[in-house]
Every structure is written in structure tokens, then in C-alpha cells.
Amino acid sequence: MNWPLGMLSLVMASMVVAVGGAANAGEPTLAEEAAFRAAVGQVAGAVVRIEPVAGATVTGAAGEEAGVASGPSTGLVVDPAGLVVATTFAVPETAREAVVVLADGRRVAAKPLGRDVPRGIVLLKTDPIPAAPAIEPVPRDLLAPGQWTIAVGRGWSATEPSVSVGILSAVDRGWGLAVQTDAAVSPMNYGGPLIDIAGRVIGVVAPLPAEPAKMMRGTELYDAGIGFAVPLEDLLAVLPRLAAGESLASGILGISYRSRDAINGAPVIASVRQGSPAARAGLRPGDRIVAVDGRPVRRIADARHAVAPRHAGDVIDVEVDRGRGDEATRVTARPALAAALPPWRRAILGVVVAADDEDDDEPTRIEWVMPGGAADRAGVTAGCRVASLVPLDGASVDGDVVETPSNAALAGALAGLEPGGKVRLGLRRGDDVTATDVVLEEMIREVPDEVPPPSAGGGVGGGVDAVRVARLGGADVAVPPLAVIPAGRSPVPVLIWFGSPHGAVDEAEATAWKGAAAAAGVAVILPGSRDRREWSGDDIGGVARAIESLHALRPLDASRVAVAGRGPGGVFAWLVADRLGTACRGVAVCDAPLPRRFEIDDAEPGTAKWMLLGGSRDDDAARRLLADRDRLARAGHAVGTLADLGDGGPPAALLCRWAAVLGLL
Amino acid sequence: MIPCRAMVFVGALLVARAVGAATESSPQLVAATAAHSVVKIYGAGGLRGLEAYQSGIILSPDGRIATAMSTVLDSEGIDCVLDDGRRFEATLLGVDPRRELAVLTIDAADLPAAVPAEERAAAGTRVLAVSNMFGVAVGDERASVQRGVIASVVPLEARRGAADAPYTGTVYVLDFTTNNPGSPGGAIVDSRGRLLGMIGKELRSSAGGIWLNYALPVDELLAGSEAIVAGRSVAVAAADTTPFDLGLLGIVLVPDLLDRTPPFVEAVVPGSTGARAGLAADDLLIAVGGRAVGSRAAAERAVGAIPAGDPLRLSVIRKGKVVDCELGPRPTVAEGRAPQGAAP
């Protein structure tokens, strides 16, 4: 007999193993297989199928929304009294009922009780399921990457549990909301348990929750060796609240940090949002967080890891160091996290401060005091420095002081206060420090007639003759913008104007801006359009480059960058403002309605914009203008008026004055 | 169990099984052994960007090879490359369009045929997949080996594009990705190196909408190949997918305005079949004949799929409880129209 080589080796190997006896379970491969089956057997009775029920309404988009199941999914019985955990994917917010198929194939109706919104988990109530075994959670601190994980589901078959095997890939994902596995995970086993080799439940399989999922929908990750599960321990901790019908939202603290490095930066608070849990708990700008709920915090990421898994309504312990160096005292605040913050109301002193000088550690210097404004009425004059700011709101009259060595610190302190609130400023002039009380006022909407003189920043005025016009960008720039640059070396505000698109901008157009730029001390960028008929996406990238090129010629004040335009140029200005993000502090447009479906972020400290809107060529345009004003104002932005000169020339004087006071504090 | 007549393909291997192939081997040995009986198949392709290669399993020492029925086989010359690098031109013996299975034959002897498993495997069984995935095994290089477990053993409910998959029998759903170019026709083997199934062609689950990783169980594979060898033609029965208007039973559903309109009952005609079965306005239809329906359109398709004359059972949610309603034999459309004078 002529044995093929392959068969021969198989037979020989088989014979060798056979000699060893029938102890198959002693062989690693089969022993593991037996362990998988035993583990699945431990939980199988608690795993049920969830069938999709289309939305509760017969109109609208319910049931058509993205990321909602159209097929069977899985659930886990966490209490035989009839409590079943499933995912938002299987039972979306719109669903008023769900169908659970028990292991014996029986269908029972289920009602959604509560939800864990950030984790995408819903708790369902059915009639008691006495056959379901008790499940045992794995403590989170015993989880380690590399350990066996088995995902059990009923999506494929209601009566036979499906099994997919992998390892734990990571124990911390989505800022602590989930663990990660390489076991095969798909919508069919979402809601089912991810178990360890002993049959204990690590978590509930779910699409990647929260923030990272925005980049890539969790449901698109199946078959990619990447799946997620919400730790069961975390769900059991909130089970009573879910059973009581609570919808648990992410918890917001309401602080921002001074550091721009959101991971490794020092956890020093820049601003405490007015009306936020942090404000009510007494946290202050300048506080350095050292621990949250007893977990040490050394950098911003530590604080985020500690807060992100918590829900609105949870009370957390925040320990901070307050004050400088050796004089710092340890303070513990106990904020109750909120689901949302009340709209921010911007409060101002009515001053413009000098741009930060990174070379000195001197406090912020007041460059200009708005005539008739809050600071002016209190007798504050230009030239002094703001050494400290004490809110006098009753709660903090005990002498605690927010020190303001920088503009950001002063802005951060003001961000937490409301219009009408009183503050005591420690103003330094030479070696004298005087205390001045100021009642904060609401952010102004219209551009004041009088603005800081161009010399206020230490720049040399010099009038129109000292203003130069330069073409920005190198030979590789298709349509180089023109820049109108006032004389001097101190940082100046920047205004970018988009007129009607007509290709490159000529010198005559730039000359028309000279007077206004000189009077207000504002640099103006006039970009050209690549296409002679329209502004296009290709022109957007050139704007950021133009700002950089200008900065090489003349120091700019990053807190005062604004875009403006008329007609098609105004519509384009909205898009540019969106692209510039927080770098852009103002948008002024004429005859340029908000583009349809344009997203407006709510005004928050650091992102709030000052907007000027104008134009109303016909009734329809007037109606849209009113609607836009209303929408922007409701989002909390300051909205004023841009009067159209009507003669075709740009409203240069108004816009330059506006840019000069954009950084109003 | 595999039908006895299927054993003719593997007669030469009965000896091997008798000696004790039913014992575990190391994964390395299993992989090496299984790879011997997997061939790389090269044929037509390029059309609409489809690949021109796939995998096959040696069924008998004298050159019968099972593979997936596909456009790769629409070719003058189909080449099979054995694991030792020998290349043979293959002849297409026949196809089973229901199982999407084809049998090729090559002029060779003493080939390392696969050893079929005698029983169906259960969910959780550890398996290896051996296939010409992505066509990366060049020249005399052997097919690629992957590992995983059988996730589920279920009837196939799948679609390719808009059409239902012709095969609706049992498949092994796998917990790893075999839905790759070149993988169809590859082997799934257990920890003892026994052939459990053949990797199937690209399909999407019609239940979950996801791409499937699945294999045709070896008993189906052998039954299909035997029929092909015996020259028996295999007809594909077309399933009736005509939606059935529940209005013919006096059950008026809410207007179908959405992609997935929830199948709420708007009204029930007094005295109709629906009324006699106890259906009522506001009931939410969730299953037809035990099969879940998530929308009005799915409900009407599901009723249409029940052969006329077979019992029709509708499950609804009413006031938070699941209620089953028996409507008796499903009428034909003509019958439905006749007696229901009051149908809307």
C-alpha cells in the first residue's frame, strides 16, 4: 500500500497519542475546549435573545436611525426576578417595548426601565425568569490583558448559545467605560456576557461607548479583532438606579484646565463654569487637583479617568491644593456631577488688557477702560495691573483670592462669574496696591464708538502713512492675500475680510482699509479667491497659512482674530470661522445667512464668539436674518449689528473698531 | 451522521480511522495534516474585480476535489495546485447550485484525501481553517491556517446582494474571519484533523445584516458531491417571497410609511378571520409562525412565505404581554378575497 505522506504522519501521530490513553482532557487543546464549554454552561441559562421591535411611532425617523438593530441581538438576565440587561443598539431610546426570547424559545414582552446613557446599556423588565442562574461578576481589579474571554450570545439561535473565544485586549477603554477583547463580537451578541474561563461575567458586550465611538461607529468594528464590553461590576453598582427607571447621563464637573496638553498637563483649574457643580462645591480657578475619590491625580488625564466613568448625580470627592507654594492649603470639595450646565452668561469688567508677555511674571496690565463700562464706573483707569480678583458673592468673602498673573487666569476667573456679581480687584500701580470693587456687567453686543487707540499697546501709531501693504505667502501660493499692517511691534488684532469673489485682490482694495486699520491698530488680511466666480473649499486652507505668514511680519494677538464678509464672502466667512474653531473670536457678516445645517456650538468660556449680523435686501432675507440672530443669541453668543454702507465699500471702520475690542474682559 | 454511501470517497481512509485517528494531535500536526488535503484553485476572474482563485478539498485519493461553485470555475482551464506544488489541470465534474458546491477531478493518484468527521460538531468546538486566503501562498507554498471555534450551528439565513442564498440548511458559523478572497472551498478541521466542513462563499446574514463567516458541514458536502458524481441533477426550489396582504384576513395594519414601520394593528374587521383569532386594534405584531418580524413589510413577507394551507400563527404584544393568535390554515390570495366581504 502506497501511503501518502500526509496520511502516514496523521496515522503515526494518532497512534503515538493513542498509546498515552484516553485522557483527552489532559491534552491542552481539548482541555481548553472543555473549559470553554463548561464556562459557557455556567451562564448559558442567563443569556437570552432580544428581538427588534420597530420604533414606537409610525411616523418620523424612529427605527431608521443609524446604529439601531434590525436583527436579533442578545441580553443578560442579571436578576431572575425579571431584570435583563441589553444594549441601546438593540433597544433604542425610541423603543417602548422589547421582545425577549427565553432559552426554551418562549417569547415574553419586556419594558425598558432605566438606561446608562454613556455606556449604551438599557435595563429591561420581564416576568420572572426563575430558570436563570445567578451570575458572578469578575472584580475589575482582577482583570488582566491576555486572559481568556468568551463572548456568549443568542443572536444566531434563541435556543443554543453562540460561542466566540478570544483574549482580553485591554482593561481600560473609553476613559474607563469599557474593556476590550479580540473575541468575535457583532450585533448578534451585543448585550450578551463576556465571561472568563471560569464562567464568571467580565462584562456585557456592547459597541464602543462614548467619545471614541464618534470617530468610528462601534457597530462597524465587527470582524476586526476588536470588541468591547461594559464591566458587569460597574453595571451592578447602578442597577438599583436603573431598576428605579433612572436614565443615567455622563456627569459634568464644569471646569477647564490652564494647560493645553489635555493628557500630561498639570491639573490646574483655569476656569470654573458659573452654575456648575464645581462652582457650587467651591472649586476656584488656580486650584490644583491632587486627588479624586482618593485616587491620586498628577496630570489632567488622571482626573479625567477618575471623573469620566461617573454619572450625573454622583457626588465625587475632589481634593485640591489652593494657593502658591508653601502657603498652599489642602481643600476638599464634594461636587454633585450634573447632566448639563445652564447656558453661560458672559460677564465683563469692560476693559481690554495688554497681550501676555511671556518674558515676565507680572500680572495682567489694563490697556484700555471702556468708557461708561463697569470698570470705568468703578474708577478703574488704564495702566494698572490686576494682581488679584476676589468674588464678593457672600460665599467667598473670607479673603480667598484668585491671583491673576496672566490674561488667561483673569479670563478664567471671570468665566465663572455672572453679570451683576461683584468682585474686588487688587489693582497695582507702581508699588501701590488698591482694592476696587466692580459690579460685573453683561457682555456688550454693539461695537462702541470709542475703542482703544492704536498706541495703547505700546505700538507706534504713525497714522495712515505708517500703514504698509504686503503680499503674503511664497511663490507656491496660488492667490497670495494682501495684508494691511499698522506700524509698531506690539501684538495687534487680526481681521480677515472676504468680499465678493473675483480672483486676486489688488492694491486699491487694500488701500481702502488703510485708514480704518491705522485708527484702530488692527491688521487686515484680504484673501483672494482661486476661482474668479466663487469662494471654494480650496480657499479655506490658505487662510490659516495667511495668518501664519502675517505673524512672521508682525506680532499678532491670538485672542483677537475675527473673520468678516459680505454676500458670498459672508457665507464663506461662516465656513472659515468654523474651520478656525476657537482661534476665531468673532464673525461679522452682511447679506450672508447661516449656511443650512451649520452647527452652532453653545457659547462656553473660550469658545464664545462676538457676532455682527446685517443686511436685509428683501423680506425673505430679513426673516432669515432674524432667525439667525435668534439662534446665535440662544446659543449664548453676543450678537450685534453690522450696518451696510450700501455704497459697495466694506464697512471698514466699524469692523476694525470691533476687532480692536474683541478681547474685551 | 454521514450517510454510509458517502464513504466511497474515503474508502482508503477507513483504515486510518480504525487505527485511531479519533485522538487529539498537537495543533501543529493537525495543521500540517489538514494542509495536505487542501488545494489552491486558479481559474477565471477579473470580472467586476472578482478574484481568480479559491480553495478546494481533496475528497478521494484518485483526484476528486470539492470546492465552492463560483465564477472562478467559469474557465477553459482550471488549475489545481497541490500542497507539494504539483499543478494539475482540473475538469469540472458538476455543480450543486443549492449547496453552491462544485466537484472537480484531476488525473492523479494516491492523493492525501481529507478524513471526514463522523458527527456534527457543537458550538464551542476548536477548529482550524485551511485555505488559499488572499492568494498569498505562491508557487509550492501551502495554504494558510487560522484558528478559532465554532460560534453557532444554525440554519443559514443569508443574502447575497438582494437575493436570498439558495442553501437554507445547517451551517457552522465561525468566530473568526474566513470571509476572505480565496477562502471559499477551504477546509475546517477539528482538533483531531478531521474535516468538519467547507468554507462557504461571501454572504450577509439576513437576520443581523453582518458578513458571515461560515462553513458547509461535511455531511452536506459529501451528500452533495456524491449526487454530483452520480450525475443526479439538483433543482433549486424557489421560495415564495410574495408578501401576503393581512387585510385579506381582516387585519388592517398601520400605513407603511417608513423603512421599518412597526407592524401595529390599526383595526380588525368584525367577523373576519383576524377577529375570530382574537386580534385587536393596537396589537403590535412581533412574530409570524414563531419567526420574529421587526416591521410591517417583514410581517407581510413572513406570512407570504408560509405555504397556503399551513397553520398561521401570529404573536402580538398586547398590554405588555405576548399573546399568540391561531388563525387556522393560511388561505390562498383568491380564497382570502372570496369570503371576506367586508375586507377594506
Interface residues (C-beta under 8 A of the other chain):
Chain A: N2 P4 L5 G6 M7 S9 L10 V11 A13 S14 M15 V17 A18 N24 E27 T29 L30 E32 E33 F36 R37 V40 E51 P52 V53 A54 G55 A56 T57 V58 T59 G60 A62 G63 E64 A69 S70 G71 P72 E97 V99 V101 G105 R107 V108 A109 K111 G155 W156 S157 E160 P161 S162 V163 S164 V165 G166 A183 A184 S186 P187 M188 Y222 D223
Chain B: L13 A16 V19 G20 A21 A22 T23 E24 S25 S26 P27 L29 A32 T33 H36 S37 P61 D83 D110 L111 P112 A113 V115 A122 A123 G124 T125 R126 G148 V149 I150 A151 S152 V153 V154 V173 D175 F176 T177 N179 S191 R192 G193 S205 S206 A207 G208 G209 I210 W211 N213 V254 P255 L257 L258 D259 R260 T261 P262 P263 F264 L284 I286 A287 G290 A292 G294 S295 S315 I317 G320 K321 V322
